Amino acid sequence: MLVVEDLVLDTSKYRATRAQRSLKLNPTNIDILALLMLKSPGIVSKEEIAEMLWGELGVNKSSGVGTRVHQIRKVVDDGFAFPLLHTVYGVGYQLRK
C-alpha cells in the first residue's frame, strides 16, 4: 500500500482511492502513479517516467508522458479540495499537498 495524503494505492490489486472514493485509472497510469507516490515528495522527471514506460529508448518519447500525467491529474485531482499532482516546470512532476 502506498499513501500520500488522502490518496491510497493498493499495488497488489491495482486499485486507487482518494478520500475513500474509488479512482478509475488504467494499468499504465497506475504504474506512473505508483512511481510518483514512491518518490513523493520528490520530483520525478519526464525522462524517468518515459524510461519506466518504454525502456532506455523512452527518453525520446518523453512528449507522451505529458498526456499520461494529464490523464492521471484529471482523475486524481478533479473534484477534490486540493491538488496533489504538481508540475515542476522544466524538471518533472511531484505528488504532494
Order of alpha helices (4+ residues) and beta strands (2+ residues): beta-beta-beta-beta-alpha-beta-alpha-alpha-beta-beta
